[in-house]
Amino acid sequence: MLQITYGFGFTFVTALVVIAGDVVLKLAADGNKSVWSGLVLSGCAIYAASAIFWLYAMRHVTLAQAGVAYSMLTLLALCVIGAVWFDERLYAREYLGILCALAAMVLLARVA
């Protein structure tokens, strides 16, 4: 049980780090910044840092468990951030995608 807790914990931290990188890159994209701007380079550095947490996550859970948990966490967070912070509209297909991600997480989150 402790293994899966550590695995999903590292997966959660990985997702948070990547979400921060996504927000920085979205700000750069909305600001029409060049690829060599500080925002873009910062976003890339944040992405690179997430690889360390991803490595530790995969030491404790299967790749499928880590992948689905990571995908679900980033999907949910980025949908909320897009809708709230960037005023992006969510359509029925996004809501269906969220439901599918949650269902996949439940199916793959084996404890043993």
MOPAC internal coordinates of N, CA, C and O (Angstrom, degrees):
PM7 1SCF
backbone

  N    0.0000 0     0.00 0     0.00 0    0    0    0
  C    1.4576 1     0.00 0     0.00 0    1    0    0
  C    1.5219 1   111.19 1     0.00 0    2    1    0
  O    1.2310 1   120.62 1   143.45 1    3    2    1
  N    1.3384 1   116.41 1   -36.55 1    3    2    1
  C    1.4599 1   120.05 1   179.76 1    5    3    2
  C    1.5267 1   111.42 1   -65.74 1    6    5    3
  O    1.2310 1   120.95 1   143.85 1    7    6    5
  N    1.3518 1   115.79 1   -36.15 1    7    6    5
  C    1.4654 1   119.98 1   178.55 1    9    7    6
  C    1.5279 1   111.44 1   -58.64 1   10    9    7
  O    1.2310 1   120.74 1   131.84 1   11   10    9
  N    1.3247 1   116.18 1   -48.16 1   11   10    9
  C    1.4657 1   120.14 1  -177.81 1   13   11   10
  C    1.5275 1   110.77 1   -67.50 1   14   13   11
  O    1.2310 1   120.51 1   146.65 1   15   14   13
  N    1.3260 1   116.63 1   -33.35 1   15   14   13
  C    1.4678 1   120.14 1   177.30 1   17   15   14
  C    1.5228 1   110.25 1   -64.56 1   18   17   15
  O    1.2310 1   120.85 1   133.52 1   19   18   17
  N    1.3296 1   115.99 1   -46.48 1   19   18   17
  C    1.4695 1   119.49 1   176.91 1   21   19   18
  C    1.5276 1   110.60 1   -62.34 1   22   21   19
  O    1.2310 1   120.96 1   135.24 1   23   22   21
  N    1.3212 1   115.77 1   -44.76 1   23   22   21
  C    1.4644 1   119.84 1  -178.17 1   25   23   22
  C    1.5144 1   113.05 1   -59.63 1   26   25   23
  O    1.2310 1   121.12 1   131.91 1   27   26   25
  N    1.3267 1   115.46 1   -48.09 1   27   26   25
  C    1.4611 1   118.07 1   179.74 1   29   27   26
  C    1.5275 1   111.34 1   -72.13 1   30   29   27
  O    1.2310 1   120.30 1   151.15 1   31   30   29
  N    1.3242 1   117.03 1   -28.85 1   31   30   29
  C    1.4701 1   120.36 1   175.27 1   33   31   30
  C    1.5256 1   111.19 1   -63.30 1   34   33   31
  O    1.2310 1   120.81 1   131.40 1   35   34   33
  N    1.3397 1   116.05 1   -48.60 1   35   34   33
  C    1.4731 1   119.48 1   177.70 1   37   35   34
  C    1.5247 1   111.19 1   -65.26 1   38   37   35
  O    1.2310 1   120.44 1   144.72 1   39   38   37
  N    1.3269 1   116.77 1   -35.28 1   39   38   37
  C    1.4629 1   120.22 1   176.93 1   41   39   38
  C    1.5248 1   110.32 1   -63.57 1   42   41   39
  O    1.2310 1   120.36 1   138.33 1   43   42   41
  N    1.3178 1   116.91 1   -41.67 1   43   42   41
  C    1.4629 1   122.09 1   178.43 1   45   43   42
  C    1.5315 1   110.62 1   -62.46 1   46   45   43
  O    1.2310 1   120.33 1   135.09 1   47   46   45
  N    1.3317 1   116.98 1   -44.91 1   47   46   45
  C    1.4683 1   120.31 1   178.54 1   49   47   46
  C    1.5275 1   110.04 1   -63.60 1   50   49   47
  O    1.2310 1   120.53 1   138.07 1   51   50   49
  N    1.3362 1   116.60 1   -41.93 1   51   50   49
  C    1.4704 1   120.11 1   176.99 1   53   51   50
  C    1.5209 1   110.29 1   -56.92 1   54   53   51
  O    1.2310 1   120.89 1   133.36 1   55   54   53
  N    1.3275 1   115.91 1   -46.64 1   55   54   53
  C    1.4628 1   119.94 1  -179.60 1   57   55   54
  C    1.5268 1   111.08 1   -61.52 1   58   57   55
  O    1.2310 1   119.96 1   137.64 1   59   58   57
  N    1.3229 1   117.67 1   -42.36 1   59   58   57
  C    1.4707 1   120.27 1   179.01 1   61   59   58
  C    1.5267 1   111.73 1   -61.73 1   62   61   59
  O    1.2310 1   120.77 1   138.37 1   63   62   61
  N    1.3277 1   116.14 1   -41.63 1   63   62   61
  C    1.4608 1   120.07 1   179.91 1   65   63   62
  C    1.5343 1   109.97 1   -65.56 1   66   65   63
  O    1.2310 1   120.44 1   135.62 1   67   66   65
  N    1.3254 1   116.76 1   -44.38 1   67   66   65
  C    1.4697 1   119.86 1   179.26 1   69   67   66
  C    1.5237 1   110.98 1   -65.12 1   70   69   67
  O    1.2310 1   120.14 1   140.97 1   71   70   69
  N    1.3193 1   117.34 1   -39.03 1   71   70   69
  C    1.4718 1   120.82 1   177.61 1   73   71   70
  C    1.5226 1   110.21 1   -60.55 1   74   73   71
  O    1.2310 1   120.33 1   138.10 1   75   74   73
  N    1.3307 1   116.97 1   -41.90 1   75   74   73
  C    1.4712 1   120.01 1   176.23 1   77   75   74
  C    1.5253 1   110.18 1   -60.12 1   78   77   75
  O    1.2310 1   120.42 1   136.59 1   79   78   77
  N    1.3268 1   116.80 1   -43.41 1   79   78   77
  C    1.4660 1   120.33 1   177.10 1   81   79   78
  C    1.5140 1   112.26 1   -62.48 1   82   81   79
  O    1.2310 1   120.63 1   140.06 1   83   82   81
  N    1.3389 1   116.41 1   -39.94 1   83   82   81
  C    1.4669 1   120.54 1   177.99 1   85   83   82
  C    1.5244 1   111.94 1   -62.62 1   86   85   83
  O    1.2310 1   120.64 1   137.79 1   87   86   85
  N    1.3158 1   116.37 1   -42.21 1   87   86   85
  C    1.4696 1   120.36 1   179.33 1   89   87   86
  C    1.5244 1   110.11 1   -63.54 1   90   89   87
  O    1.2310 1   120.33 1   135.82 1   91   90   89
  N    1.3233 1   116.97 1   -44.18 1   91   90   89
  C    1.4677 1   120.69 1   179.07 1   93   91   90
  C    1.5250 1   110.01 1   -61.65 1   94   93   91
  O    1.2310 1   119.94 1   136.43 1   95   94   93
  N    1.3343 1   117.71 1   -43.57 1   95   94   93
  C    1.4630 1   120.24 1   179.58 1   97   95   94
  C    1.5274 1   112.03 1   -68.87 1   98   97   95
  O    1.2310 1   119.94 1   145.77 1   99   98   97
  N    1.3304 1   117.71 1   -34.23 1   99   98   97
  C    1.4669 1   120.55 1   176.63 1  101   99   98
  C    1.5299 1   110.22 1   -65.35 1  102  101   99
  O    1.2310 1   120.74 1   139.12 1  103  102  101
  N    1.3332 1   116.19 1   -40.88 1  103  102  101
  C    1.4700 1   119.57 1   176.25 1  105  103  102
  C    1.5248 1   110.55 1   -61.74 1  106  105  103
  O    1.2310 1   120.70 1   139.71 1  107  106  105
  N    1.3312 1   116.27 1   -40.29 1  107  106  105
  C    1.4655 1   120.30 1   178.08 1  109  107  106
  C    1.5217 1   111.02 1   -65.18 1  110  109  107
  O    1.2310 1   120.71 1   137.57 1  111  110  109
  N    1.3330 1   116.24 1   -42.43 1  111  110  109
  C    1.4625 1   120.02 1  -179.69 1  113  111  110
  C    1.5246 1   111.27 1   -65.97 1  114  113  111
  O    1.2310 1   120.56 1   136.55 1  115  114  113
  N    1.3350 1   116.54 1   -43.45 1  115  114  113
  C    1.4609 1   119.87 1   178.84 1  117  115  114
  C    1.5223 1   111.82 1   -67.10 1  118  117  115
  O    1.2310 1   120.53 1   151.36 1  119  118  117
  N    1.3264 1   116.60 1   -28.64 1  119  118  117
  C    1.4630 1   121.07 1   178.19 1  121  119  118
  C    1.5161 1   113.43 1   -87.75 1  122  121  119
  O    1.2310 1   120.80 1  -175.58 1  123  122  121
  N    1.3495 1   116.08 1     4.42 1  123  122  121
  C    1.4637 1   121.88 1   179.10 1  125  123  122
  C    1.5379 1   112.17 1    54.92 1  126  125  123
  O    1.2310 1   121.12 1  -139.10 1  127  126  125
  N    1.3409 1   115.46 1    40.90 1  127  126  125
  C    1.4624 1   121.30 1  -179.02 1  129  127  126
  C    1.5187 1   110.56 1   -77.44 1  130  129  127
  O    1.2310 1   120.67 1   -25.34 1  131  130  129
  N    1.3243 1   116.33 1   154.66 1  131  130  129
  C    1.4609 1   120.59 1   178.03 1  133  131  130
  C    1.5229 1   109.49 1   -76.52 1  134  133  131
  O    1.2310 1   121.35 1   -16.14 1  135  134  133
  N    1.3178 1   115.03 1   163.86 1  135  134  133
  C    1.4587 1   120.64 1   179.67 1  137  135  134
  C    1.5244 1   111.37 1   -60.24 1  138  137  135
  O    1.2310 1   119.88 1   152.61 1  139  138  137
  N    1.2924 1   117.84 1   -27.39 1  139  138  137
  C    1.4733 1   122.21 1  -177.00 1  141  139  138
  C    1.5234 1   112.70 1   -96.30 1  142  141  139
  O    1.2310 1   120.07 1  -169.22 1  143  142  141
  N    1.3210 1   117.48 1    10.78 1  143  142  141
  C    1.4604 1   120.05 1   179.50 1  145  143  142
  C    1.5290 1   110.17 1   -72.01 1  146  145  143
  O    1.2310 1   121.17 1   -18.26 1  147  146  145
  N    1.3154 1   115.36 1   161.74 1  147  146  145
  C    1.4560 1   120.80 1   179.33 1  149  147  146
  C    1.5141 1   112.57 1   -60.61 1  150  149  147
  O    1.2310 1   120.20 1   142.29 1  151  150  149
  N    1.3340 1   117.23 1   -37.71 1  151  150  149
  C    1.4688 1   120.09 1   179.49 1  153  151  150
  C    1.5299 1   111.61 1   -64.47 1  154  153  151
  O    1.2310 1   120.29 1   134.17 1  155  154  153
  N    1.3075 1   117.04 1   -45.83 1  155  154  153
  C    1.4652 1   120.30 1  -179.20 1  157  155  154
  C    1.5277 1   110.27 1   -65.72 1  158  157  155
  O    1.2310 1   120.10 1   134.68 1  159  158  157
  N    1.3145 1   117.41 1   -45.32 1  159  158  157
  C    1.4646 1   120.30 1   179.19 1  161  159  158
  C    1.5263 1   111.48 1   -64.28 1  162  161  159
  O    1.2310 1   120.33 1   143.00 1  163  162  161
  N    1.3235 1   116.97 1   -37.00 1  163  162  161
  C    1.4689 1   120.19 1   176.39 1  165  163  162
  C    1.5265 1   110.77 1   -64.79 1  166  165  163
  O    1.2310 1   120.39 1   136.41 1  167  166  165
  N    1.3197 1   116.86 1   -43.59 1  167  166  165
  C    1.4644 1   120.59 1   177.78 1  169  167  166
  C    1.5200 1   111.76 1   -59.54 1  170  169  167
  O    1.2310 1   120.71 1   138.42 1  171  170  169
  N    1.3312 1   116.24 1   -41.58 1  171  170  169
  C    1.4719 1   120.26 1   178.30 1  173  171  170
  C    1.5271 1   111.24 1   -66.16 1  174  173  171
  O    1.2310 1   120.08 1   140.71 1  175  174  173
  N    1.3180 1   117.45 1   -39.29 1  175  174  173
  C    1.4653 1   120.87 1   178.43 1  177  175  174
  C    1.5234 1   111.16 1   -65.48 1  178  177  175
  O    1.2310 1   120.73 1   141.55 1  179  178  177
  N    1.3218 1   116.22 1   -38.45 1  179  178  177
  C    1.4621 1   120.35 1   177.85 1  181  179  178
  C    1.5268 1   109.62 1   -64.43 1  182  181  179
  O    1.2310 1   120.21 1   136.40 1  183  182  181
  N    1.3273 1   117.20 1   -43.60 1  183  182  181
  C    1.4610 1   120.80 1   176.33 1  185  183  182
  C    1.5313 1   110.97 1   -57.85 1  186  185  183
  O    1.2310 1   120.69 1   135.35 1  187  186  185
  N    1.3236 1   116.28 1   -44.65 1  187  186  185
  C    1.4676 1   120.15 1  -179.16 1  189  187  186
  C    1.5277 1   111.01 1   -61.54 1  190  189  187
  O    1.2310 1   120.24 1   140.81 1  191  190  189
  N    1.3144 1   117.14 1   -39.19 1  191  190  189
  C    1.4624 1   120.85 1   179.96 1  193  191  190
  C    1.5328 1   111.18 1   -64.87 1  194  193  191
  O    1.2310 1   120.29 1   150.38 1  195  194  193
  N    1.3108 1   117.05 1   -29.62 1  195  194  193
  C    1.4660 1   119.79 1  -178.82 1  197  195  194
  C    1.5256 1   111.78 1   -65.44 1  198  197  195
  O    1.2310 1   119.96 1   156.25 1  199  198  197
  N    1.3174 1   117.68 1   -23.75 1  199  198  197
  C    1.4651 1   120.94 1  -179.13 1  201  199  198
  C    1.5256 1   111.72 1   -62.34 1  202  201  199
  O    1.2310 1   119.93 1   148.78 1  203  202  201
  N    1.3117 1   117.73 1   -31.22 1  203  202  201
  C    1.4661 1   121.19 1   179.11 1  205  203  202
  C    1.5289 1   109.88 1   -64.88 1  206  205  203
  O    1.2310 1   120.34 1   133.69 1  207  206  205
  N    1.3238 1   116.95 1   -46.31 1  207  206  205
  C    1.4584 1   120.83 1   179.19 1  209  207  206
  C    1.5237 1   111.30 1   -66.65 1  210  209  207
  O    1.2310 1   120.79 1   143.87 1  211  210  209
  N    1.3310 1   116.10 1   -36.13 1  211  210  209
  C    1.4585 1   121.29 1   179.00 1  213  211  210
  C    1.5315 1   110.03 1   -62.69 1  214  213  211
  O    1.2310 1   120.12 1   139.15 1  215  214  213
  N    1.3117 1   117.39 1   -40.85 1  215  214  213
  C    1.4621 1   122.00 1   177.71 1  217  215  214
  C    1.5273 1   110.17 1   -57.82 1  218  217  215
  O    1.2310 1   120.26 1   132.39 1  219  218  217
  N    1.3257 1   117.11 1   -47.61 1  219  218  217
  C    1.4622 1   120.56 1  -179.91 1  221  219  218
  C    1.5264 1   112.06 1   -67.36 1  222  221  219
  O    1.2310 1   119.99 1   145.08 1  223  222  221
  N    1.3130 1   117.63 1   -34.92 1  223  222  221
  C    1.4670 1   120.32 1   177.35 1  225  223  222
  C    1.5228 1   110.15 1   -61.31 1  226  225  223
  O    1.2310 1   120.39 1   135.31 1  227  226  225
  N    1.3208 1   116.86 1   -44.69 1  227  226  225
  C    1.4620 1   120.74 1  -176.84 1  229  227  226
  C    1.5283 1   112.59 1   -71.79 1  230  229  227
  O    1.2310 1   119.47 1   166.31 1  231  230  229
  N    1.3051 1   118.61 1   -13.69 1  231  230  229
  C    1.4677 1   121.13 1   174.61 1  233  231  230
  C    1.5257 1   111.31 1   -74.99 1  234  233  231
  O    1.2310 1   120.17 1   160.59 1  235  234  233
  N    1.3174 1   117.28 1   -19.41 1  235  234  233
  C    1.4597 1   121.01 1  -172.85 1  237  235  234
  C    1.5260 1   115.03 1  -112.93 1  238  237  235
  O    1.2310 1   119.80 1   159.29 1  239  238  237
  N    1.3277 1   117.99 1   -20.71 1  239  238  237
  C    1.4630 1   121.45 1   178.99 1  241  239  238
  C    1.5231 1   108.37 1  -135.87 1  242  241  239
  O    1.2310 1   121.06 1   -12.74 1  243  242  241
  N    1.3283 1   115.57 1   167.26 1  243  242  241
  C    1.4664 1   119.20 1   178.31 1  245  243  242
  C    1.5286 1   109.68 1   -70.14 1  246  245  243
  O    1.2310 1   121.60 1   -18.74 1  247  246  245
  N    1.3136 1   114.54 1   161.26 1  247  246  245
  C    1.4623 1   119.25 1   177.98 1  249  247  246
  C    1.5256 1   110.69 1   -61.53 1  250  249  247
  O    1.2310 1   120.43 1   142.08 1  251  250  249
  N    1.3260 1   116.78 1   -37.92 1  251  250  249
  C    1.4652 1   120.20 1   178.89 1  253  251  250
  C    1.5285 1   110.75 1   -63.78 1  254  253  251
  O    1.2310 1   120.12 1   135.39 1  255  254  253
  N    1.3270 1   117.37 1   -44.61 1  255  254  253
  C    1.4706 1   119.99 1   179.28 1  257  255  254
  C    1.5253 1   110.73 1   -63.22 1  258  257  255
  O    1.2310 1   120.46 1   131.97 1  259  258  257
  N    1.3281 1   116.72 1   -48.03 1  259  258  257
  C    1.4660 1   120.36 1  -179.67 1  261  259  258
  C    1.5245 1   110.80 1   -62.92 1  262  261  259
  O    1.2310 1   121.01 1   137.28 1  263  262  261
  N    1.3254 1   115.68 1   -42.72 1  263  262  261
  C    1.4662 1   119.68 1  -177.84 1  265  263  262
  C    1.5134 1   113.01 1   -63.78 1  266  265  263
  O    1.2310 1   120.42 1   135.77 1  267  266  265
  N    1.3242 1   116.80 1   -44.23 1  267  266  265
  C    1.4579 1   119.75 1  -179.50 1  269  267  266
  C    1.5287 1   110.80 1   -69.52 1  270  269  267
  O    1.2310 1   120.40 1   137.03 1  271  270  269
  N    1.3342 1   116.84 1   -42.97 1  271  270  269
  C    1.4670 1   119.32 1   178.72 1  273  271  270
  C    1.5221 1   110.64 1   -61.44 1  274  273  271
  O    1.2310 1   120.39 1   134.11 1  275  274  273
  N    1.3217 1   116.85 1   -45.89 1  275  274  273
  C    1.4642 1   121.99 1   179.15 1  277  275  274
  C    1.5335 1   110.23 1   -60.19 1  278  277  275
  O    1.2310 1   121.09 1   132.00 1  279  278  277
  N    1.3253 1   115.52 1   -48.00 1  279  278  277
  C    1.4708 1   119.47 1  -178.46 1  281  279  278
  C    1.5152 1   111.49 1   -61.66 1  282  281  279
  O    1.2310 1   120.83 1   136.68 1  283  282  281
  N    1.3394 1   116.02 1   -43.32 1  283  282  281
  C    1.4570 1   119.56 1  -179.75 1  285  283  282
  C    1.5265 1   111.25 1   -63.95 1  286  285  283
  O    1.2310 1   120.92 1   133.35 1  287  286  285
  N    1.3266 1   115.84 1   -46.65 1  287  286  285
  C    1.4639 1   119.34 1  -178.84 1  289  287  286
  C    1.5227 1   111.78 1   -62.04 1  290  289  287
  O    1.2310 1   120.32 1   134.06 1  291  290  289
  N    1.3270 1   117.00 1   -45.94 1  291  290  289
  C    1.4650 1   118.76 1  -179.44 1  293  291  290
  C    1.5286 1   110.91 1   -68.93 1  294  293  291
  O    1.2310 1   120.17 1   141.48 1  295  294  293
  N    1.3279 1   117.29 1   -38.52 1  295  294  293
  C    1.4633 1   120.40 1   178.45 1  297  295  294
  C    1.5200 1   111.00 1   -58.98 1  298  297  295
  O    1.2310 1   120.78 1   129.54 1  299  298  297
  N    1.3173 1   116.12 1   -50.46 1  299  298  297
  C    1.4646 1   119.77 1  -178.39 1  301  299  298
  C    1.5253 1   111.61 1   -63.76 1  302  301  299
  O    1.2310 1   120.93 1   132.23 1  303  302  301
  N    1.3241 1   115.84 1   -47.77 1  303  302  301
  C    1.4678 1   119.34 1  -177.58 1  305  303  302
  C    1.5212 1   111.59 1   -64.15 1  306  305  303
  O    1.2310 1   120.32 1   136.56 1  307  306  305
  N    1.3301 1   117.00 1   -43.44 1  307  306  305
  C    1.4648 1   118.89 1  -177.92 1  309  307  306
  C    1.5290 1   111.82 1   -70.22 1  310  309  307
  O    1.2310 1   120.02 1   148.00 1  311  310  309
  N    1.3218 1   117.56 1   -32.00 1  311  310  309
  C    1.4704 1   119.58 1   174.35 1  313  311  310
  C    1.5265 1   110.33 1   -63.11 1  314  313  311
  O    1.2310 1   120.88 1   134.00 1  315  314  313
  N    1.3272 1   115.93 1   -46.00 1  315  314  313
  C    1.4717 1   120.21 1   179.53 1  317  315  314
  C    1.5235 1   110.62 1   -64.71 1  318  317  315
  O    1.2310 1   120.01 1   133.02 1  319  318  317
  N    1.3293 1   117.58 1   -46.98 1  319  318  317
  C    1.4695 1   121.18 1  -179.42 1  321  319  318
  C    1.5301 1   110.09 1   -62.15 1  322  321  319
  O    1.2310 1   120.38 1   135.56 1  323  322  321
  N    1.3367 1   116.88 1   -44.44 1  323  322  321
  C    1.4630 1   119.92 1   179.00 1  325  323  322
  C    1.5196 1   112.43 1   -60.21 1  326  325  323
  O    1.2310 1   120.86 1   137.06 1  327  326  325
  N    1.3246 1   115.97 1   -42.94 1  327  326  325
  C    1.4665 1   120.03 1  -178.18 1  329  327  326
  C    1.5249 1   112.28 1   -72.82 1  330  329  327
  O    1.2310 1   120.28 1   137.78 1  331  330  329
  N    1.3261 1   117.07 1   -42.22 1  331  330  329
  C    1.4635 1   120.60 1  -174.65 1  333  331  330
  C    1.5222 1   112.25 1   -83.96 1  334  333  331
  O    1.2310 1   119.90 1   130.69 1  335  334  333
  N    1.3145 1   117.79 1   -49.31 1  335  334  333
  C    1.4635 1   121.73 1  -172.33 1  337  335  334
  C    1.5297 1   112.04 1   -84.57 1  338  337  335
  O    1.2310 1   120.70 1   138.65 1  339  338  337
  N    1.3457 1   116.27 1   -41.35 1  339  338  337
  C    1.4621 1   119.62 1  -175.12 1  341  339  338
  C    1.5346 1   113.38 1  -104.35 1  342  341  339
  O    1.2310 1   119.99 1  -171.84 1  343  342  341
  N    1.3318 1   117.62 1     8.16 1  343  342  341
  C    1.4658 1   123.38 1   178.09 1  345  343  342
  C    1.5306 1   113.46 1    54.43 1  346  345  343
  O    1.2310 1   120.31 1  -141.92 1  347  346  345
  N    1.3356 1   117.02 1    38.08 1  347  346  345
  C    1.4586 1   120.98 1   176.86 1  349  347  346
  C    1.5271 1   108.86 1   -89.07 1  350  349  347
  O    1.2310 1   120.72 1   -38.15 1  351  350  349
  N    1.3186 1   116.24 1   141.85 1  351  350  349
  C    1.4711 1   121.24 1  -177.46 1  353  351  350
  C    1.5219 1   109.84 1   -89.27 1  354  353  351
  O    1.2310 1   120.56 1   -41.55 1  355  354  353
  N    1.3299 1   116.54 1   138.45 1  355  354  353
  C    1.4569 1   122.26 1   174.59 1  357  355  354
  C    1.5234 1   109.10 1   -97.16 1  358  357  355
  O    1.2310 1   120.76 1   -45.67 1  359  358  357
  N    1.3264 1   116.15 1   134.33 1  359  358  357
  C    1.4522 1   121.98 1  -179.89 1  361  359  358
  C    1.5246 1   109.63 1  -106.89 1  362  361  359
  O    1.2310 1   120.79 1    -5.11 1  363  362  361
  N    1.3188 1   116.10 1   174.89 1  363  362  361
  C    1.4676 1   121.70 1  -177.54 1  365  363  362
  C    1.5266 1   111.47 1   -55.90 1  366  365  363
  O    1.2310 1   119.59 1   140.80 1  367  366  365
  N    1.3265 1   118.38 1   -39.20 1  367  366  365
  C    1.4706 1   119.88 1  -178.75 1  369  367  366
  C    1.5238 1   111.95 1   -65.56 1  370  369  367
  O    1.2310 1   120.03 1   147.98 1  371  370  369
  N    1.3312 1   117.55 1   -32.02 1  371  370  369
  C    1.4655 1   119.53 1   176.09 1  373  371  370
  C    1.5289 1   110.42 1   -68.49 1  374  373  371
  O    1.2310 1   120.48 1   137.76 1  375  374  373
  N    1.3260 1   116.69 1   -42.24 1  375  374  373
  C    1.4623 1   119.86 1   177.73 1  377  375  374
  C    1.5306 1   110.57 1   -63.16 1  378  377  375
  O    1.2310 1   120.01 1   140.18 1  379  378  377
  N    1.3226 1   117.58 1   -39.82 1  379  378  377
  C    1.4598 1   121.31 1   176.99 1  381  379  378
  C    1.5291 1   110.25 1   -64.56 1  382  381  379
  O    1.2310 1   120.24 1   140.04 1  383  382  381
  N    1.3151 1   117.15 1   -39.96 1  383  382  381
  C    1.4612 1   121.19 1   176.86 1  385  383  382
  C    1.5174 1   111.85 1   -62.05 1  386  385  383
  O    1.2310 1   120.44 1   140.03 1  387  386  385
  N    1.3089 1   116.76 1   -39.97 1  387  386  385
  C    1.4674 1   121.34 1   177.31 1  389  387  386
  C    1.5269 1   110.18 1   -62.36 1  390  389  387
  O    1.2310 1   120.33 1   135.27 1  391  390  389
  N    1.3280 1   116.98 1   -44.73 1  391  390  389
  C    1.4655 1   120.65 1   178.46 1  393  391  390
  C    1.5272 1   111.24 1   -62.43 1  394  393  391
  O    1.2310 1   120.01 1   139.30 1  395  394  393
  N    1.3269 1   117.59 1   -40.70 1  395  394  393
  C    1.4675 1   121.00 1   178.48 1  397  395  394
  C    1.5267 1   111.01 1   -64.85 1  398  397  395
  O    1.2310 1   120.35 1   139.88 1  399  398  397
  N    1.3237 1   116.93 1   -40.12 1  399  398  397
  C    1.4664 1   120.45 1   178.81 1  401  399  398
  C    1.5181 1   110.91 1   -64.06 1  402  401  399
  O    1.2310 1   120.38 1   137.69 1  403  402  401
  N    1.3120 1   116.87 1   -42.31 1  403  402  401
  C    1.4637 1   120.24 1   178.45 1  405  403  402
  C    1.5275 1   111.07 1   -64.86 1  406  405  403
  O    1.2310 1   120.17 1   138.71 1  407  406  405
  N    1.3250 1   117.27 1   -41.29 1  407  406  405
  C    1.4542 1   120.69 1   178.10 1  409  407  406
  C    1.5297 1   111.10 1   -64.07 1  410  409  407
  O    1.2310 1   120.22 1   138.35 1  411  410  409
  N    1.3210 1   117.19 1   -41.65 1  411  410  409
  C    1.4750 1   120.47 1   178.26 1  413  411  410
  C    1.5289 1   110.67 1   -62.84 1  414  413  411
  O    1.2310 1   120.43 1   140.49 1  415  414  413
  N    1.3035 1   116.79 1   -39.51 1  415  414  413
  C    1.4752 1   120.47 1   179.77 1  417  415  414
  C    1.5222 1   109.99 1   -63.17 1  418  417  415
  O    1.2310 1   120.26 1   136.51 1  419  418  417
  N    1.3079 1   117.11 1   -43.49 1  419  418  417
  C    1.4682 1   120.53 1   179.61 1  421  419  418
  C    1.5290 1   110.28 1   -63.69 1  422  421  419
  O    1.2310 1   120.06 1   138.10 1  423  422  421
  N    1.3268 1   117.50 1   -41.90 1  423  422  421
  C    1.4612 1   121.46 1  -178.04 1  425  423  422
  C    1.5336 1   112.48 1   -68.58 1  426  425  423
  O    1.2310 1   119.56 1   147.12 1  427  426  425
  N    1.3092 1   118.45 1   -32.88 1  427  426  425
  C    1.4633 1   121.39 1  -176.22 1  429  427  426
  C    1.5231 1   114.36 1   -95.60 1  430  429  427
  O    1.2310 1   119.46 1   171.43 1  431  430  429
  N    1.2995 1   118.64 1    -8.57 1  431  430  429
  C    1.4766 1   121.17 1  -176.03 1  433  431  430
  C    1.5161 1   110.63 1   -84.78 1  434  433  431
  O    1.2310 1   120.52 1  -112.97 1  435  434  433
  N    1.3106 1   116.62 1    67.03 1  435  434  433
  C    1.4689 1   120.20 1   176.93 1  437  435  434
  C    1.5123 1   109.00 1   -78.98 1  438  437  435
  O    1.2310 1   120.44 1   -35.90 1  439  438  437
  N    1.2810 1   116.77 1   144.10 1  439  438  437
  C    1.4560 1   122.03 1  -175.62 1  441  439  438
  C    1.5229 1   111.40 1   -90.35 1  442  441  439
  O    1.2310 1   120.00 1   147.03 1  443  442  441
  N    1.2985 1   117.61 1   -32.97 1  443  442  441
  C    1.4690 1   120.76 1  -176.54 1  445  443  442
  C    1.5044 1   112.11 1   -86.41 1  446  445  443
  O    1.2310 1   120.10 1   180.00 1  447  446  445

